[in-house]
Amino acid sequence: MAVLKTADFDRHLERGRLAATYLVYGSDPGKVGEIAQSLVRRVAGSLDDPFAVARFQDDAIAEDPHRLADEVFSRPMLGARKAVWVGNAGSAFLRAYEAMAEAPADGNVLIAEAGALPKSARLRSLLEKSRSAMVIPCYEDSVEDLERLIDEAGEEAGLAITPDARNALLGYLGENRALSRAEIDKLVLYCHGSGAIALADVEAVCSGGATGEISDLADAVFGGDLTNVDTLVDRLLKSDVSGSRLLSLASLHVRVLERLALEVASGASPAQAVRTARPPIFFSRQDSVLRQVRIWDGDTLSSAARSLASAIEQTRMFAVLEDQIAHRALLSLARWAAGSRFKN
């Protein structure tokens, strides 16, 4: 039927025309679960109504191959549609779905959650070609996705957020949708009743063991420090920071450098641009960022942004190679910076 982007998901629900089957998949279990739960609530009104929600895992289908069809073609006691919610959909679900054929358009709604699926995965290709199914790939949140989460939470709580606080908060988010929401909720609770979220609030509340090393990695990449790039990428990947997150945060750093490059192009000296940057650059990083401003200009930063966007897209197409793609892309930028640094 269609592949639905997560950015269009809310509009899809607003239209009210649900598909017979949904496959929600991706490497971010928090985001996959959030999308699936929204679908279940739309169909059944809640997540735990035993008469309107049938929930089970792939291994339950393996034990009883006919269970999926029984649930999909049954009718709930009160006559409404039922949500048939399958977690960890895998080989057993695939066999049962193929044997069942497609779910009826006006019957119960089948919602299956799965992990990262390569383009060649049989389950993914089968449902992408189905006329009655909708496939929703859940990739790691982009900066725009995270900004939307921050805005929605702040608006709901009646809290404005300053630009420097927003940029600082973005550095703590993105590894997992559930963890990102938890971090935002913690900050909103801390600021409840104050009317605003300031940089000091983010620094007081948010934490993340990898955050300092991520800043170090950004400085190493755009400063041309090849040895540190290798070391830090390896360490962060072993700390379960995903390759696509490293690429996203490098993209966020490009935005910072682009603002500084614009200040320099407008007549400010590199040192002045770094010293007066908003949001402010921590004192301990200013010398490193100053070197980067002298290496990169608007044109080369635009090229870096395109390279990172291309690498992020590749991680989505070839999920099993995500870490290697990220490592290669970051090293490539660092090599360019190193070469340019020595020329200058």
C-alpha positions as CSV (number, residue, x, y, z in Angstrom):
1,M,0.0,0.0,0.0
2,A,2.6,2.6,1.1
3,V,5.7,3.4,3.0
4,L,4.8,6.1,5.6
5,K,7.4,8.5,6.9
6,T,7.2,9.1,10.7
7,A,7.1,12.9,9.9
8,D,3.7,12.2,8.2
9,F,2.4,9.8,10.8
10,D,0.2,12.4,12.8
11,R,-1.4,13.6,9.6
12,H,-2.1,9.9,8.6
13,L,-3.9,9.4,11.9
14,E,-5.9,12.6,11.5
15,R,-7.3,11.5,8.2
16,G,-8.8,8.5,10.0
17,R,-8.5,6.0,7.2
18,L,-6.5,3.2,8.8
19,A,-4.7,0.4,6.8
20,A,-5.6,-3.2,7.5
21,T,-1.9,-4.0,8.5
22,Y,1.0,-2.0,9.8
23,L,4.6,-3.0,10.0
24,V,6.6,-0.6,12.3
25,Y,10.3,-1.3,12.2
26,G,13.7,0.2,13.0
27,S,16.7,0.2,15.2
28,D,15.2,2.6,17.8
29,P,12.9,0.4,19.9
30,G,11.6,3.4,21.8
31,K,10.4,5.1,18.6
32,V,9.0,1.8,17.1
33,G,7.0,1.3,20.3
34,E,5.7,4.8,20.4
35,I,4.4,4.6,16.9
36,A,2.8,1.2,17.5
37,Q,1.2,2.3,20.7
38,S,-0.4,5.3,18.9
39,L,-1.9,3.0,16.4
40,V,-3.2,0.6,19.0
41,R,-4.8,3.6,20.9
42,R,-6.4,4.8,17.7
43,V,-8.0,1.4,17.0
44,A,-8.9,0.3,20.5
45,G,-9.0,3.4,22.6
46,S,-6.4,2.1,25.1
47,L,-3.5,-0.3,25.3
48,D,-4.8,-2.8,27.8
49,D,-8.5,-3.4,27.0
50,P,-8.6,-7.2,26.8
51,F,-11.7,-7.1,24.6
52,A,-10.2,-4.7,22.1
53,V,-6.5,-5.5,22.1
54,A,-4.9,-8.9,21.4
55,R,-1.2,-8.6,22.2
56,F,1.5,-11.3,21.8
57,Q,5.0,-11.9,20.7
58,D,6.6,-13.7,17.8
59,D,7.4,-16.8,19.8
60,A,3.7,-17.2,20.7
61,I,3.0,-17.5,16.9
62,A,5.8,-20.1,16.6
63,E,4.0,-22.2,19.2
64,D,0.6,-21.7,17.6
65,P,0.9,-20.9,13.9
66,H,-2.8,-20.4,13.5
67,R,-3.1,-17.8,16.3
68,L,-2.4,-14.8,14.0
69,A,-5.2,-15.6,11.6
70,D,-7.6,-16.4,14.4
71,E,-7.0,-13.0,16.0
72,V,-7.1,-11.1,12.7
73,F,-10.4,-12.6,11.5
74,S,-12.2,-12.7,14.8
75,R,-14.7,-10.1,15.9
76,P,-14.6,-8.5,19.3
77,M,-17.5,-9.0,21.7
78,L,-18.8,-5.4,21.4
79,G,-18.6,-5.3,17.6
80,A,-15.8,-2.7,17.1
81,R,-12.5,-3.3,15.4
82,K,-9.8,-4.9,17.5
83,A,-6.0,-4.2,17.5
84,V,-3.9,-7.3,16.9
85,W,-0.5,-6.2,18.3
86,V,2.5,-8.3,17.6
87,G,5.9,-7.6,19.2
88,N,9.3,-8.7,18.0
89,A,7.8,-9.8,14.6
90,G,10.1,-12.2,12.9
91,S,10.2,-15.5,11.0
92,A,7.1,-17.0,12.8
93,F,5.1,-13.9,12.0
94,L,6.3,-13.9,8.4
95,R,5.2,-17.5,7.9
96,A,1.8,-17.0,9.6
97,Y,1.2,-13.8,7.6
98,E,2.0,-15.5,4.3
99,A,-0.3,-18.4,5.1
100,M,-3.1,-16.1,6.2
101,A,-2.9,-13.8,3.1
102,E,-3.9,-10.2,3.6
103,A,-6.1,-8.9,6.4
104,P,-9.6,-7.7,5.5
105,A,-9.8,-4.0,4.9
106,D,-12.8,-3.5,7.2
107,G,-11.8,-5.9,9.9
108,N,-9.3,-5.9,12.8
109,V,-6.1,-3.9,12.4
110,L,-2.9,-5.9,12.5
111,I,0.1,-3.9,14.0
112,A,3.5,-5.6,14.0
113,E,6.7,-4.3,15.6
114,A,10.1,-5.4,14.3
115,G,13.7,-4.4,14.7
116,A,16.0,-3.1,12.0
117,L,15.2,-4.7,8.7
118,P,17.6,-4.5,5.7
119,K,16.1,-3.6,2.3
120,S,16.4,-7.3,1.3
121,A,14.3,-8.6,4.3
122,R,11.4,-10.8,3.1
123,L,9.0,-9.3,5.8
124,R,9.8,-5.8,4.7
125,S,9.5,-6.4,1.0
126,L,6.3,-8.4,1.4
127,L,4.4,-5.7,3.3
128,E,5.8,-2.9,1.2
129,K,4.2,-4.6,-1.9
130,S,0.9,-5.3,-0.2
131,R,-2.1,-3.3,-1.2
132,S,-3.6,-3.3,2.3
133,A,-0.5,-2.8,4.4
134,M,1.4,0.3,5.4
135,V,5.1,0.1,6.4
136,I,6.6,2.7,8.8
137,P,10.4,2.7,9.1
138,C,11.6,4.3,12.3
139,Y,15.1,5.8,11.9
140,E,17.0,7.6,14.5
141,D,15.5,11.0,15.3
142,S,16.8,13.9,13.2
143,V,17.6,17.2,14.8
144,E,14.3,18.5,13.5
145,D,12.5,15.5,15.1
146,L,14.1,16.3,18.4
147,E,13.3,20.0,18.2
148,R,9.7,19.1,17.6
149,L,9.7,16.9,20.8
150,I,11.2,19.7,22.8
151,D,8.6,22.3,21.5
152,E,5.7,19.9,22.1
153,A,6.7,19.2,25.6
154,G,7.4,22.9,26.4
155,E,4.2,24.0,24.9
156,E,2.2,21.4,26.9
157,A,3.9,22.5,30.1
158,G,3.7,26.2,29.4
159,L,7.4,26.6,29.3
160,A,9.4,28.6,26.8
161,I,13.0,27.5,26.0
162,T,15.9,29.8,25.3
163,P,17.9,29.2,22.1
164,D,21.1,28.3,24.0
165,A,19.2,25.9,26.3
166,R,17.6,24.3,23.2
167,N,21.0,23.7,21.6
168,A,22.5,22.4,24.8
169,L,19.6,20.0,25.3
170,L,19.9,18.7,21.8
171,G,23.3,17.4,22.7
172,Y,21.8,15.0,25.3
173,L,19.1,13.6,23.0
174,G,18.8,11.2,20.1
175,E,20.1,7.8,21.1
176,N,16.6,6.4,21.7
177,R,13.2,8.1,21.5
178,A,12.2,6.7,24.9
179,L,15.4,8.0,26.5
180,S,15.0,11.4,24.7
181,R,11.5,11.8,26.1
182,A,12.6,10.8,29.6
183,E,15.3,13.4,29.5
184,I,12.9,16.1,28.2
185,D,10.3,15.1,30.8
186,K,12.9,15.3,33.6
187,L,13.8,18.8,32.6
188,V,10.2,20.0,32.2
189,L,9.4,18.7,35.7
190,Y,12.5,20.5,37.1
191,C,11.3,23.8,35.5
192,H,7.6,23.4,36.3
193,G,6.0,26.7,37.2
194,S,9.0,28.8,36.2
195,G,7.7,29.7,32.8
196,A,11.0,29.1,31.0
197,I,13.8,26.7,30.5
198,A,17.3,28.3,30.6
199,L,20.8,27.0,29.8
200,A,21.5,26.7,33.5
201,D,18.5,24.4,33.9
202,V,19.8,22.1,31.2
203,E,23.3,22.0,32.7
204,A,21.8,21.3,36.2
205,V,19.4,18.5,35.2
206,C,20.6,16.7,32.1
207,S,23.4,14.2,32.1
208,G,25.1,11.8,29.8
209,G,28.4,10.0,30.1
210,A,29.1,10.2,26.4
211,T,28.3,13.9,26.0
212,G,31.8,15.2,26.7
213,E,33.4,12.7,24.4
214,I,30.9,13.6,21.7
215,S,32.0,17.2,21.9
216,D,35.6,16.1,21.8
217,L,34.8,14.0,18.7
218,A,33.2,16.9,16.9
219,D,36.3,19.1,17.6
220,A,38.6,16.3,16.5
221,V,36.7,15.7,13.2
222,F,36.4,19.4,12.2
223,G,39.9,20.2,13.5
224,G,41.5,17.4,11.5
225,D,42.8,15.4,14.5
226,L,42.8,12.0,12.8
227,T,44.2,10.0,15.7
228,N,41.6,11.3,18.2
229,V,38.8,10.7,15.7
230,D,39.7,7.0,15.5
231,T,40.0,6.6,19.2
232,L,36.8,8.5,20.1
233,V,34.7,6.8,17.4
234,D,35.8,3.4,18.6
235,R,35.2,4.3,22.3
236,L,31.7,5.8,21.7
237,L,30.6,2.9,19.5
238,K,31.6,0.5,22.2
239,S,29.6,2.6,24.7
240,D,26.5,1.9,22.6
241,V,26.3,5.3,20.9
242,S,25.0,4.4,17.5
243,G,26.9,5.4,14.3
244,S,23.9,7.4,13.0
245,R,23.8,9.4,16.2
246,L,27.4,10.3,15.8
247,L,26.6,11.5,12.3
248,S,23.6,13.5,13.5
249,L,25.6,15.2,16.2
250,A,28.3,16.0,13.6
251,S,25.6,17.6,11.5
252,L,24.5,19.7,14.5
253,H,28.1,20.9,14.9
254,V,28.1,21.9,11.3
255,R,25.2,24.2,12.1
256,V,27.3,25.8,14.8
257,L,30.2,26.4,12.5
258,E,27.9,27.7,9.8
259,R,26.7,30.4,12.1
260,L,30.2,31.3,13.1
261,A,31.3,31.4,9.4
262,L,28.4,33.7,8.6
263,E,29.6,36.1,11.4
264,V,33.1,36.1,9.9
265,A,31.8,36.7,6.4
266,S,29.8,39.7,7.9
267,G,33.0,41.3,9.2
268,A,33.7,39.8,12.6
269,S,37.1,38.3,13.3
270,P,37.2,34.5,13.9
271,A,38.1,35.1,17.6
272,Q,35.3,37.6,18.1
273,A,32.8,35.3,16.4
274,V,33.7,32.4,18.8
275,R,33.9,34.6,21.9
276,T,30.4,36.1,21.3
277,A,28.7,33.0,19.9
278,R,25.1,32.3,20.9
279,P,24.6,29.9,22.4
280,P,27.9,30.4,24.1
281,I,30.8,28.0,23.4
282,F,32.3,26.6,26.6
283,F,35.6,28.3,27.4
284,S,37.6,25.0,27.4
285,R,36.5,24.5,23.7
286,Q,37.0,28.0,22.3
287,D,40.5,27.5,21.1
288,S,39.6,24.3,19.3
289,V,36.5,25.9,17.7
290,L,38.5,28.9,16.7
291,R,40.9,26.6,14.7
292,Q,37.9,25.0,13.0
293,V,36.5,28.4,12.0
294,R,39.8,29.2,10.3
295,I,39.7,25.9,8.4
296,W,36.1,25.8,7.3
297,D,34.0,28.4,5.4
298,G,30.4,28.5,4.2
299,D,31.0,26.5,1.0
300,T,33.1,23.7,2.6
301,L,30.6,23.5,5.5
302,S,27.7,23.1,3.0
303,S,29.7,20.2,1.4
304,A,30.3,18.7,4.8
305,A,26.5,18.9,5.6
306,R,25.7,17.1,2.3
307,S,28.3,14.4,3.0
308,L,26.9,13.7,6.5
309,A,23.3,13.6,5.1
310,S,24.4,11.1,2.5
311,A,26.1,9.0,5.1
312,I,23.0,9.1,7.3
313,E,20.9,7.9,4.4
314,Q,23.4,5.1,3.8
315,T,23.0,3.9,7.4
316,R,19.3,3.6,6.8
317,M,19.8,1.6,3.6
318,F,22.5,-0.7,5.1
319,A,21.8,-0.9,8.8
320,V,24.3,-3.7,9.4
321,L,27.1,-1.4,8.2
322,E,25.9,1.6,10.2
323,D,29.0,1.9,12.4
324,Q,31.5,1.4,9.6
325,I,29.7,4.0,7.4
326,A,29.7,6.5,10.2
327,H,33.4,5.9,11.0
328,R,34.4,6.3,7.4
329,A,32.4,9.5,6.9
330,L,33.8,11.1,10.0
331,L,37.3,10.2,9.1
332,S,36.8,11.5,5.6
333,L,35.9,14.9,7.0
334,A,38.8,14.8,9.4
335,R,41.2,14.1,6.6
336,W,39.9,17.1,4.6
337,A,40.3,19.3,7.7
338,A,43.8,18.0,8.3
339,G,44.9,18.7,4.8
340,S,43.4,22.2,4.8
341,R,45.0,22.9,8.2
342,F,48.4,22.2,6.9
343,K,47.8,24.3,3.7
344,N,46.9,27.2,5.9
